[in-house]
């Protein structure tokens, strides 16, 4: 059986933390903007650091596992 936990967590976090899709930190006009479908280099850097931190927490500290099949 394959462990699908890391794949599931990575895909969900990638979709939720895509800059400009749901939230953008920092935004173009305000610090936080919601659903503006725009991005910037700083926003990509901030979202990458947050993504890395959450991946480490969910996969290393909590140890999310999903066995299918």
Helices and strands as residue ranges (DSSP letters): E 2-3, H 5-16, E 23-25, E 32-34, H 41-56, I 57-62, E 67-68
